[in-house]
């Protein structure tokens, strides 16, 4: 399993099937609908591709709001038209 890699729910389920059903685990799961609560104008791909995505930092509501503030600015820098 690749760390720090976005997955679809199907890909996640496939990864989890590698383990015995009684295996204990801890999961921090966000889905696309969660991102819409923060910034509906951003795509999940934009949020997940953010270079600052780091498990040491955490995927918190604060982090998602930070992305919602910084990603539009990065769009302008890429395409100053």
C-alpha positions in Angstrom: 0.0 0.0 0.0 1.4 3.4 -0.9 1.4 5.9 1.9 0.1 9.4 1.2 -1.7 8.3 -1.9 -5.4 9.0 -2.5 -7.5 5.9 -3.2 -11.1 5.3 -4.3 -13.3 3.4 -1.8 -13.0 0.4 -4.1 -9.2 0.5 -4.0 -9.3 0.9 -0.3 -11.5 -2.1 0.1 -9.2 -4.1 -2.2 -6.2 -3.2 0.0 -8.0 -4.2 3.2 -8.9 -7.6 1.8 -5.1 -8.5 2.1 -5.6 -8.7 5.9 -7.5 -11.2 8.0 -11.0 -9.9 8.9 -10.1 -9.7 12.6 -7.0 -7.5 12.1 -7.0 -4.4 14.2 -6.4 -1.1 12.3 -6.7 2.6 12.6 -8.0 4.6 9.7 -8.4 8.4 9.0 -10.9 8.5 6.1 -12.1 11.4 4.2 -14.4 11.2 1.1 -15.1 13.7 -1.6 -18.3 14.8 0.0 -16.3 16.1 3.0 -14.3 18.4 0.8 -17.5 20.0 -0.5 -18.3 21.1 3.0 -15.1 23.1 3.1 -14.8 24.5 -0.4 -17.2 23.3 -3.1 -15.3 25.2 -5.8 -12.3 22.9 -5.3 -12.1 19.4 -6.7 -11.1 16.5 -4.5 -8.1 16.0 -6.8 -6.9 19.5 -6.1 -7.1 19.0 -2.4 -5.5 15.6 -2.4 -2.7 16.7 -4.7 -1.7 19.5 -2.3 2.0 19.1 -1.7 1.6 19.9 2.0 -0.6 16.7 2.5 1.4 15.0 5.3 0.2 12.4 7.8 2.5 14.1 10.4 0.5 17.3 9.9 -2.9 15.5 9.9 -5.9 15.6 7.7 -8.0 17.9 9.9 -10.7 20.3 9.1 -8.1 23.0 9.7 -5.9 21.5 7.0 -8.7 21.3 4.5 -9.6 24.9 5.2 -6.0 25.9 4.7 -6.0 24.1 1.3 -9.2 25.9 0.4 -7.4 29.2 1.0 -4.1 28.4 -0.7 -5.2 26.4 -3.7 -7.1 29.2 -5.5 -4.0 31.4 -5.1 -1.9 28.7 -6.7 -4.3 28.6 -9.6 -3.7 32.3 -10.2 0.1 31.8 -10.0 -0.1 29.0 -12.6 -2.3 30.9 -15.0 -2.0 34.7 -14.4 -4.1 35.4 -17.5 
